[in-house]
Amino acid sequence: MTVGQPVERVDGRAKVTGDARYAADRTLPGMLYSYLVMGTIARGRVTSVDTAAARAVPGVVEVFTHENAPRLTSDQHFMPLQGTQIHYNGQIVAITVATTPEQAQEAAELVRVTYAPETPKAVIADALTEVYLPANQEVIVGDPTAGLAAAEVTVTQNYSSPPHHHNPIEPHATVAQWDGDHLTVHETSQGVVNAQRTFASAFAIPQTNVRVLAPYLGGGFGGKSPVWPHSLLNAAIARQLGRPAKMVLTRAQMYSIVSHRAEFRQQVTLGAKRDGTLTALVHLSTQQLSRTSENMYSHSISSRMLYACPNIHTRQQGVRLDVPTSRFMRSPQMASHFGLETALDELSYQLGIDPVELRRRNYTDVNPTTGERFSSRFLLDCYKLGADAFGWSRRNPKPGSTRDGHEFVGWGMATEAHDHNANPSSAMVRMAADGTVLSQTATQDIGTGTYTVFTQVVADALGVPLNQVKVELGDTNFPPAALSAGSGTIASVTGAVNAAALAVRTAVVQLAVSNPASPLHGLPAEQIITQHGYLFSPDRSRRESYRAVMARHGAPVQNTSSMTNARGYSTGAVFVEVRVDPRYGRVRVTRGVGAYDAGRVMNHKTAGSQVIGGFTWGIGNALMEHTVLDRRTARVVNPNLSTYLLAVNADVPDIQAIFVNKPDPVSTALGARGFGETPITGVPAAIGNAIFHATGRRIRDLPFTQDKLL
């Protein structure tokens, strides 16, 4: 069996040799290049656009403005170039189209736009009187007021986190080509089926007339889940001009054209008995929204599901600002989870109870909001495994008690938790006449190892070597499958892949046992063993290769299966060590351990990579990541990788990943759960808790920059 083993990525060679083709790599005969002109105000309207100089640039084919742009609508977003109103800084106000990308960019720089500006509001603090409660964003369980009155100890604190941007290594790109009323799009998409639906709706053509391809992605993190307006506009340009068109966003353009994590403010109130058992949990939050969309995150899931508490109140408010629409960013619950897990740490100090023990005392097997039992939950195992591996029992609980030279040393921990999607999915598996196997499904590999895991699943189901299996993804010509977001790819699609492979195995075994020419003829099909590319009799005295069976059959054997799995919830515990230099306010994360209950681990190498990636992201959120907005102009002032700081190798210590590895029989057919977002959720809180343990200073606003420690 290869499932569960640390199998190397099967797509690695294609990527390092350049054989893997990404959207921006596509070049088509006669292709045009589109380049965006970005607005320079955040609120107001366009009064005029002068395109004369841009049109005079050699190679320019057309310049589109609100006056001549194709008319479009989108079921997901505000569509620019349909009018004069400006809703955010960096809104598309024109598009230049030329025969080379350089010509298109030169022309874009010559477009002159005149505005009638209005005063924008960029941050929550500028619009506190405009906060409101959207529909279905408040949950009350029990009587939180009575629960707080019954508490012997309470904690009430405010926490905040700034906007963040996704910054995948691969910029967003789109290539569109029309053939009559049929559209083909090479797109940086985390969901080709969703994209197919969006393009079809925008152009009022049948969904079957649209083909979307995304076989490889250089990261997504949620930002490539929707179809953004620039992609629809590029496709409209290709149709209007009758030639293929390509658009590749610059890094700076991605800070306004595609999504971000919203600014988030929250107040957490915990009530507890002296023994640490919670009597009430109140989690009130406010999220930044745009003028054009009410896209609320499900921020408070952890507060409603993670701990045993009879009285819970969560409320998620919003405030509309002059900023782009925020969308999901890897681990949307991270911001609210930071508040919850920091508040629990503060409660542990008030009670004098170890932070791990406090969480153990409030463990639950039942969802406290719905009363439903979790399909499986081994969070207590995570606490023990993580604490033992970290050496938590040696921790002196007194803040500031541990020093190493001039540095203060602190240990902190937090629970990690995130739900995963489970969407209907289909997959095809076909064994050719030569015994080789092809699997196709219209989900995506966004860099997480989907190609590898599906190869393992097919190989194990059939009993063939890994190198006999080829997996193809990211094409709407394949059976429809789930969006690669919400930790949902493995949870949604693996069952269908496995079912299709098992059906092919059953069919081939039947071919063997029913054919007098086979050495397995006459044996009960259910007793046949398949392994290493062969079919064996129960005592292994007789065998025949898949290749021989298929050669005799002379035709492929194929099956397409569909499956819908259950949503699930993966948990874990993360432990960190920090060192703080009080002279400079410098924080270094020097050690990390994470223990996780993610059901059955399909590949320990790729799962471990998710932990490393999540931990790295958590360090960035904790210590440096911050999209800075100029409050006067609502403009992002750090739209690049030199001033929007990300955690890099030098910032990340050795990270030990531990897995409970107990299958969840309910979530998926193979017992796996979605996991990709879980390893981020607790890291910022764990680092903040460790900083408090090191210094005695509690910081409640992300990121924990030097100025907050000096």
Buried (B, 14 or more C-beta within 10 A) or exposed (E): EBBBBEBBBBBEEBBEEEEBEBBBEBEBEEBBBBBBBBBBBBBBBBEEBEBEBBBEBEBBBBBBBBEEBBEBEBEBBBBBBBEBBBBBBBBBBBBBBBBBBEBBBBBBEBBEBEBEBEEBBBBBEBBEEEBEEBEEBBBBBBBBBBBBEBBEBBBEBEBBBBBBBBBBEBBBBBBBBBEEEEBBBBBBBBBBBBBBBBBBBBBEBEBEBBBBBBBBBBBBBBBBBBBBBBBBBBBBBBBBBEBBBBBBBBBBBBBBBBBBBBBBBBBBBBBBBEEBBBBBBBBBBBBBBBBBBEBBBBBBBBBBBBBBBBBBBBBBBBBBBBBBBBBBBBBBBBBBBBBBBBBBBBBBBEBEBBBBBBBBBBBBEEBBBEEEEBBBBBBBBBBBBBBEBBEBEEBEEEBBBBEEEEBBBBBBBBBBBBBBBBBBBBBBBBBBBEBBBBBBBBBBBBBBBBBBBBBBBBBBBBBBEBEBBBBBBBBBEBBBBBBBBBBBBBBBBBBBBBBBBBBBBBBBBBBBBEBEEBEBEEBEBEEBBBBEBBBBBEEEEBBBBBBBBBEBBEEBBBBBBBBEBEBBBBBBBBBBBBBBBBEEBBBBBBBBBBBBBBBBBBBBBBBBBBBBBBBBBBBBBBBBBBBBBEEEBBBBEBBEEEEBBBBEEEBBBEBBBBBBBBBBEBBBBBBBBBBBBBBBBBBBBBBBBBBBBBBEBBBBBBBBBEEBBE
